[in-house]
Amino acid sequence: MATNIGNRKVILLGIEKIIELKWYNTKSMIALIYHEIGHIWHDHILENSPQLDTQWEHSLWQLYREGMAMYCEQLLYNDHSFYHQDTNGWLIWCKENKKQLIKEYKLRLDKNESTQEFFGDWHSYKGHSDIGYYIGCEFVKWLIAKYSIVESCHMDMKSMLYELEEYMMAE
């Protein structure tokens, strides 16, 4: 987890969670650290997070923020198809269900409903956890194809929502 302690950005590694998820091999640990470095880099570029007042703002921001961290993880790993969550056919399932996943996420945004089940190993959507990281990263890749990575980092919430709708139509 990337957080602030004092006036410094730090990465805190939860050993219990690492053991539970079997992320103690070198590849998984590097991926975890790269992901958290992505959050720190994004926070540094962004300088100030947006004011989030509604559920849809929180959900859109989480999709974008985790997607940006996954994108950075892939950049640092030098593999744009790498997802550390990819076990037991996870990535294949995500790719096969991509349109439906994006549609369901957007539907929940429109209804101002929680999207938390898309994030975290303790949640699942249709039996698969962490799928928000996949759709978020794919959305960020689409953004970066249109804008620079820095421009993508500075996008406001209304622009992000517009781009998510454009992304959905393109998929």
C-alpha positions in Angstrom: 0.0 0.0 0.0 1.3 3.5 -0.9 0.6 6.0 1.8 2.0 9.0 3.6 4.0 8.8 6.8 4.9 12.2 8.0 5.7 14.2 4.8 7.0 11.2 2.9 5.4 8.7 0.5 6.1 5.1 1.6 5.1 1.6 0.5 3.8 -0.6 3.3 3.8 -4.3 2.5 1.3 -6.4 4.4 3.1 -9.7 5.1 0.0 -11.6 6.1 -1.7 -10.7 2.8 1.4 -11.5 0.8 1.5 -15.0 2.4 -2.3 -15.5 2.0 -2.1 -14.6 -1.7 1.1 -16.6 -2.2 2.8 -13.4 -3.6 6.1 -14.3 -1.9 7.9 -15.3 -5.1 10.2 -12.8 -6.8 7.9 -12.0 -9.7 4.9 -11.3 -7.5 6.8 -9.2 -5.0 8.3 -7.1 -7.8 4.9 -6.7 -9.4 3.4 -5.5 -6.1 6.2 -3.0 -5.5 5.9 -1.7 -9.1 2.2 -1.3 -8.6 2.7 0.8 -5.5 5.4 2.8 -7.2 2.8 3.5 -9.8 0.5 5.0 -7.2 3.3 7.1 -5.7 4.4 8.4 -9.2 0.7 9.2 -10.1 0.2 11.1 -6.8 3.4 13.0 -7.4 2.4 14.0 -11.0 -1.2 14.8 -9.9 -0.2 16.8 -6.8 -3.8 17.0 -5.5 -6.5 14.3 -5.7 -9.9 15.5 -6.8 -12.7 16.2 -4.4 -14.9 13.0 -4.4 -18.4 13.7 -3.2 -20.5 11.0 -4.8 -20.4 7.2 -5.2 -19.9 7.5 -8.9 -16.9 9.9 -8.4 -15.3 7.4 -6.0 -15.9 4.5 -8.4 -14.6 6.3 -11.4 -11.6 7.6 -9.5 -10.8 4.1 -8.2 -11.1 2.6 -11.7 -8.8 5.3 -13.1 -6.3 5.3 -10.1 -5.9 1.5 -10.0 -5.8 1.4 -13.8 -3.0 3.9 -13.8 -1.0 2.0 -11.2 -1.5 -1.3 -13.2 -0.3 0.6 -16.3 2.8 1.7 -14.5 3.3 -1.8 -13.2 3.3 -3.1 -16.8 5.6 -0.3 -18.0 8.1 -1.1 -15.2 7.8 -4.8 -15.9 8.2 -4.1 -19.6 5.2 -6.2 -20.5 1.9 -4.5 -21.5 0.0 -7.8 -21.1 1.3 -8.6 -17.6 -1.3 -8.8 -14.8 0.0 -10.2 -11.5 -3.6 -11.4 -10.8 -3.4 -13.8 -13.8 -3.8 -17.2 -12.3 -6.3 -20.0 -13.2 -7.4 -18.3 -16.5 -8.1 -14.9 -14.9 -6.8 -12.9 -17.9 -8.5 -15.0 -20.5 -11.8 -14.7 -18.6 -11.4 -10.9 -18.3 -10.7 -10.6 -22.0 -13.6 -12.8 -23.0 -16.0 -10.7 -20.8 -14.4 -7.3 -21.3 -17.5 -5.6 -22.9 -19.8 -7.0 -20.3 -17.5 -6.0 -17.4 -17.2 -2.4 -18.7 -20.9 -2.2 -19.3 -21.7 -3.4 -15.7 -19.2 -1.0 -14.2 -20.6 1.9 -16.2 -24.2 0.9 -15.2 -23.2 1.0 -11.5 -21.6 4.4 -12.1 -24.9 5.6 -13.7 -26.9 4.3 -10.8 -24.5 5.7 -8.2 -23.9 2.2 -6.8 -20.8 0.7 -5.2 -18.3 -0.9 -7.5 -16.2 -2.3 -4.6 -16.7 -5.9 -5.7 -14.5 -5.2 -8.7 -11.5 -4.5 -6.5 -9.7 -6.6 -3.9 -9.1 -10.3 -3.5 -11.8 -10.5 -0.8 -14.5 -9.4 -3.3 -15.5 -11.0 -6.5 -17.7 -10.4 -9.5 -19.1 -13.5 -11.1 -16.5 -15.6 -9.2 -13.5 -13.5 -10.2 -11.6 -11.0 -8.0 -9.6 -7.9 -9.0 -11.3 -7.4 -12.3 -11.5 -3.6 -11.8 -7.7 -3.6 -12.1 -8.0 -5.2 -15.6 -10.8 -2.9 -16.9 -9.1 0.2 -15.3 -5.7 -0.6 -16.9 -7.3 -1.3 -20.3 -9.1 2.1 -20.0 -5.9 3.8 -19.1 -4.1 2.2 -22.1 -6.9 3.6 -24.3 -6.5 7.0 -22.8 -2.8 7.0 -23.3 -3.3 6.1 -27.0 -5.2 9.4 -27.3 -3.3 11.6 -24.8 0.1 11.6 -23.2 0.5 9.9 -19.9 0.9 13.2 -18.2 -2.2 14.6 -19.8 -4.0 11.5 -18.8 -2.9 12.0 -15.2 -4.3 15.5 -15.1 -7.8 14.7 -16.5 -10.7 16.0 -14.4 -13.7 13.8 -13.4 -16.0 15.0 -16.1 -13.4 14.4 -18.8 -12.7 10.9 -17.4 -16.4 10.1 -17.5 -16.7 11.3 -21.1 -13.6 9.3 -22.1 -15.0 6.2 -20.3 -18.2 6.5 -22.4 -16.1 6.9 -25.5 -14.1 3.9 -24.6 -17.2 1.8 -24.1 -18.5 2.8 -27.6 -15.1 1.9 -29.1 -15.0 -1.6 -27.5 
